[in-house]
């Protein structure tokens, strides 16, 4: 669908269509070289000025299941609805087109295992017992050297979400959930991450 809104322009040679962020009374340049807009499902509504072209703009939104967009003749507003990819095309009557590519994804953080060391000390322990105990301990490692895990933050404060784990460089991906909890031990407060990995 297209919404046609007109504005005046006296120029015969039109500048390319560009976008500017709107933040109250302050505007700053959008990245008009990449034409990309990255959002999370809990991002605030983004407001953009349309500039350039002949001033008579048609707004086409593709994949309305992902974003909600509105243009009131002055400001283009974009609000995330679900994760995925969407496109907005801004066109004028002089055949100028500005494509805007929008990605709505949960933020992530990835970590790779560099080195894991197990130190076992004990009187009278045999080499075989030491190796068996070390193997049991290594089974409990979230990731080994060469493995990696990725946290997918499902809440704005990044305290809950999903986790994807490859324990080693060759192991299959396991999925689970995580939760960050604030702990208190006497006068010391700290945070711990509780991870539950599905065995399926």
C-alpha positions in Angstrom: 0.0 0.0 0.0 1.1 3.6 -0.5 0.4 6.9 1.2 0.8 10.0 -0.9 1.7 13.2 0.9 2.8 16.4 -1.0 5.0 19.3 0.0 6.3 22.2 -2.0 9.7 22.5 -3.8 10.9 25.2 -6.1 14.0 23.4 -7.3 14.3 22.0 -10.8 17.3 19.8 -9.9 16.5 17.8 -6.9 18.9 16.5 -4.3 18.8 12.8 -3.6 16.3 11.6 -1.0 17.9 11.3 2.4 16.7 10.6 6.0 17.4 12.4 9.3 16.7 11.2 12.8 14.3 13.2 14.8 14.9 13.5 18.6 12.8 16.3 20.0 14.0 19.5 18.6 17.4 18.0 17.6 18.0 16.2 14.3 21.1 14.3 13.3 22.1 12.5 10.1 21.0 8.9 9.4 23.4 6.6 7.7 22.3 7.3 4.2 25.1 5.3 2.6 24.1 1.9 4.1 20.3 2.5 4.2 20.1 0.1 7.2 18.1 0.4 10.4 18.7 -2.1 13.2 16.0 -2.5 15.9 15.2 -4.8 18.7 11.6 -6.0 19.5 11.6 -3.7 22.5 13.2 -0.6 20.7 11.4 2.7 21.1 9.6 4.1 18.0 12.1 5.7 15.6 11.3 9.0 14.0 12.8 10.2 10.7 12.6 13.3 8.5 12.5 12.8 4.8 14.6 15.3 2.8 15.4 15.8 -0.9 13.7 14.7 -4.0 10.8 16.7 -5.3 9.0 16.8 -2.0 6.1 14.6 -3.1 6.6 11.3 -1.4 5.0 7.9 -1.6 5.8 5.5 1.2 5.6 1.7 0.5 6.0 -0.7 3.4 6.9 -4.3 2.8 6.4 -7.0 5.5 4.0 -5.2 7.9 4.1 -8.2 10.2 7.6 -7.0 11.3 7.2 -3.2 11.5 4.5 -0.6 11.8 5.3 2.6 9.8 3.4 5.9 9.5 4.1 9.1 7.6 2.2 12.2 8.6 3.6 14.5 5.9 6.5 15.6 8.2 7.9 12.6 10.1 8.2 9.0 9.2 7.8 6.8 12.3 8.8 3.2 12.5 7.9 0.8 15.4 9.0 -2.8 15.7 6.3 -5.5 15.9 8.1 -8.8 15.6 11.6 -10.2 14.8 12.5 -10.4 11.1 13.3 -8.2 8.1 11.3 -5.5 6.4 11.7 -2.8 3.8 10.4 0.7 3.3 10.6 2.5 -0.1 10.4 6.2 -0.2 9.6 7.5 -3.8 8.9 10.8 -5.3 7.2 11.9 -8.6 10.6 12.4 -10.2 11.5 8.7 -10.0 13.8 9.1 -7.1 13.8 6.1 -4.7 15.2 5.6 -1.2 15.2 2.0 0.0 15.4 1.5 3.8 16.3 -2.0 5.0 15.1 -2.8 8.5 16.3 -5.7 10.7 14.4 -6.4 14.0 16.4 -8.8 16.1 17.1 -9.5 19.8 20.6 -8.4 20.8 23.2 -11.1 21.3 26.6 -11.6 22.9 28.9 -14.4 21.9 31.9 -15.9 23.8 34.5 -18.4 22.6 36.5 -20.7 24.8 40.2 -20.0 24.6 41.7 -22.3 27.3 40.4 -24.5 30.1 42.7 -25.8 32.9 41.9 -28.3 35.6 44.3 -28.5 38.6 43.8 -31.5 40.8 45.9 -31.9 44.0 45.6 -34.6 46.6 47.8 -37.0 48.6 47.8 -40.6 47.4 45.8 -40.0 44.2 46.9 -42.1 41.3 47.5 -40.9 37.8 44.5 -42.9 36.6 42.3 -41.5 39.3 43.5 -38.0 38.4 42.7 -38.4 34.7 39.2 -39.9 35.5 38.4 -37.0 37.8 39.6 -34.4 35.3 37.5 -36.0 32.6 34.4 -35.8 34.9 35.1 -32.2 35.7 35.5 -31.2 32.1 32.1 -32.7 31.3 30.7 -29.9 33.5 32.3 -27.1 31.5 29.9 -25.0 29.7 32.4 -24.6 26.8 35.8 -26.1 26.1 38.6 -24.5 24.2 37.3 -23.9 20.7 33.7 -24.0 21.8 31.4 -21.1 22.0 28.1 -19.8 23.5 25.8 -17.1 22.4 23.4 -15.2 24.8 20.1 -14.0 23.2 18.7 -11.2 25.4 14.9 -11.3 25.4 14.4 -8.5 28.0 15.4 -4.8 27.8 17.5 -5.1 30.9 19.3 -8.1 29.5 18.7 -10.4 32.5 16.8 -13.2 30.8 16.8 -15.0 27.4 18.0 -17.9 25.5 21.4 -19.5 25.1 23.0 -21.5 22.3 26.0 -23.6 23.2 28.6 -25.5 21.2 30.7 -27.2 23.9 33.5 -27.8 21.5 34.4 -26.8 18.0 32.8 -30.0 16.6 29.9 -30.6 19.0 26.2 -30.0 18.0 24.4 -26.9 19.2 22.5 -27.2 22.4 19.9 -24.6 23.4 18.6 -23.5 26.7 17.6 -20.5 28.8 19.5 -18.2 31.2 18.6 -15.7 33.9 20.9 -13.2 35.7 20.3 -13.0 39.4 21.7 -10.5 41.9 23.2 -12.2 44.9 24.1 -10.9 48.4 26.8 -12.4 50.5 27.3 -10.5 53.8 28.5 -7.1 52.6 29.3 -8.2 49.0 26.8 -8.2 46.2 27.4 -9.9 42.9 25.6 -11.4 39.9 25.3 -15.0 38.9 24.0 -16.5 35.7 21.7 -19.5 36.0 21.7 -21.6 32.9 19.4 -24.4 32.0 20.4 -26.5 28.9 17.9 -28.7 27.2 19.1 -32.3 26.7 17.0 -32.7 23.5 
